[in-house]
Amino acid sequence: MSDEQLSKTILNRINTVMSFQENMFGKRIRWFFSFGTLLEYIADRTFTLNFDIDIGVFYGECDAEKMTKGFEGFGYEVKSVLLHDVDRKPLNIQFRPTGEVIAGSPHIDVYFWIKSKNKYYHTYDINREGKKIPKRYVFKGIQAEWIEPDKRDVEHYRKSGIETSQVLDERGIWHYDIFGDHNEYTFAVPFKYGTLLDEWYPGWRFRQHYKGQSKSQWIRDVKSCGEL
């Protein structure tokens, strides 16, 4: 299998798993590629599998157990989980590829964005404690409207033209073509992706490969998630 074929296979598996995820009301969840995966696509329009694959979902909206079963059905297993210390729900899950076709490909990191006031925060095992519930959590924040836009803003863009309405869904997620125009492969992008990249990777437009950790001007270092 060529590198491009493998990329297409993995992207198709991710899109399939995530498209079947529903919230408590039976509606499709909001999800999008983020961090380095988003940077690579926006900068180069590629999905090369050179780095771990980053996915964002909304805390409390995604059924982690159902999502896990979906990825397991496509040859992945859970490598690590970071849990909320109060309600024990996942904040980050990392999946390791073990299937015959995908073994050796990048891990998938799913980040559950949790809202506090007008910010959304994500976290992972930043201090490498190797525990489901760490001694301390380090949360990095963004402005809420960057990934959860006002419905009026979404409608404004969707009504601006036929092409826009085809790639921007009613929830504020862009679905752009990848591997050529008008084929079965699409790439899920958060609403204000340029602003997000400016926050996470300052100067990203002038870097061919940005390998640093994502940055944020809103950092919360807490002992308990209840402090958010």
N, C-alpha and C positions, 0 to 999 in steps of 0.2 A: 504494500500500500504506500502510495506517495505521501509526502508531507501534506500536500493540499487535501488529498483524500481523507487523511487522518483528521485534519482540522475540520473538514466538513462533517465527518462522522461524529466527532465530539460535539461540535456546535449543534448538530441536529438532535443528539441525545439530550443535551442541556435544554434546548428549546422545547422538546417533547415533554420532558419531566416537568418543567416549570409551567408550561401551558395548561397542565392538568391540575395545578394547585388551586384550591378554592378557599375562600375565607368562610367564616361561620354563617354567612348569609347565602352561601352557594355561588358566589361570584368569583371570577378569576382574580387572583391576587396581582398586585403590582410588583414587578421585579425588573431589574436592569443590571447590566454589566457595569462594573465600577473600578476605581483605582487603576492599576497598571493595565488591566485588560481594556478598560475604556480608553486610556491614554493611547495605547497602541492602535486601536481602531480609528480614533479621531485624527491622530497624527499621520498615520500611514494607510488607513483603510484596510488593515490586515488583521488576521487572527492566526498567529504563527505557532502558538504553543511553546514559545520560548520562556514563558513565565507562568506562575500559578494563575489560575483563572478565578477572578473575583466577581462575586454576584451579590447584589444588595436586595434585601426584602424588608418588609415592615414588621417590626416586633408586634406580636399579638395577632397578626393577619395570616401568617403562613403556618400551616400545620407541619411542624418539624418531623413528626413521625411519618406522615404520609410522604413528605418530600424525600426522606431518607430511604423509604421503601422504593420510591421511584428510581433513585440513583443506584440502589443496590440491584435493581432489575436490569440496569445497563452496565454492570461490571464494576461498580464502585463500592467501597466499604468506608465506614466512619473511622477516621484516624484520630481525631480529637474533638472534644466538645468543651465549650466554655459556657457555664450556666449563670443565670441571674441568681444571686444568693437568697433572694426573698421568695420568689415563686418557682424557682428551679426550671424556668424555661430557657431555651438556648439563646445565647447572644452571638455565638459563632460556632459553626460546624465546618470541619475540614474533611473532605472526602478524598480517599486515595484510590487510584485506578488499579484494579487487579484483574480485570477481564483480559482475555487472550489478545484481543485486538488493540486495546488501549493501555496495556501494561507499559509502564515507563513514561507515559505522558504526564503532563502537569496535574497537580492536585487541584481540587475545586474548593475554594473558600467561600462560604456563604455567611454574610454579615447581616444580622438582624438589627436594623436601625430603630432605636428607641427614642421616643419623643419626650422632651422636657421643655415646657414653655414654648418658645418660638425656635427651638433648635432640635435637630435630630443628632443622635450620637451613636457611634459604633465603637466596638472594642474587640480585643482578641487577647491571647496570652502574651502580652507585650513583654512582661518580665520573665517569660519562659519558666514559669513555676511548674508547668506540666500537670496542673490540677484542674478539675472541672469547676471548682470554686476557689479562686485565688485569694491570697491574703489582701491584695489591693487590686482595684480596677483602674485602668487608665482609659478614659473615654475621649475620643476626638469628635468635635462637633462641626456641624454645618448649619446654615440657615434653613429652616424647614421648607420654605417655598422653593428652594433649589431642586428638591426631589418631590415635593408635594405642592404643586402650584394651585393657585386659586382657579376654580372651575371657569371663571370668566376669562382668565388669561388663556386657558386651554381652548375654549370656544372661539376666542378671537383668532387664534392661529388656525384652528380647524376650518374656519369660515373664510380664511384669506385666499384659499385656492384649492382646487380639486387635488392637486398633488400633495399639499400639506395634509389634507384630511385623510389621505391614504396612508401616510406614514406616522401621523400622530394620533394615538388612540384617545378615547374620552377620559382616560385616567391620567394623561399627561406623560406617557411614555412614547418615545420615538422608536419606530421600527424601520431601520435603514437597510438597504440592500448591501450584501457582501458577496464576494465571489462572482461579481457581475451584476448587471441590472436585470430586474424583473425575473428573478429565479426563486426557488423555494427557500433560499437561505436569507434570513434577516438577523439583525443585530439589535438588541434592546438597549436603548440609550436613555438616561434620565433627562428630565426636562431642561434644566439649565446646565448642560454638560460642559460648556466652555467656562462658566463661572466656577464649577466644581473643580475642573482641572487647574484653573488659576489658583484656587485655594490649596489643593493637594500638592501640586507640583509647580511652584512659581518658575516662570521662564520656560515652561514645557514646549512652547512653540519653537524654541531655538535649540532643542535637544533631540538628537536622533533616537537615543535610547536613554530614558530617565530611570535609573535603577534605585533611587533613594526611597526611603519610607515616605508615605504620604504625610503632609503637614496640616496643621490646623491652628488657627488663632484662638480656638475655644477648646481648652484642655481641662478635663475634670479628673483629678486623681483622688479616688475615694476608697474607703474600706468596704462600703456596702452600696449596692445599687440604689438602695432606698435614699441615699444622699443626693441623688440626681434631682 
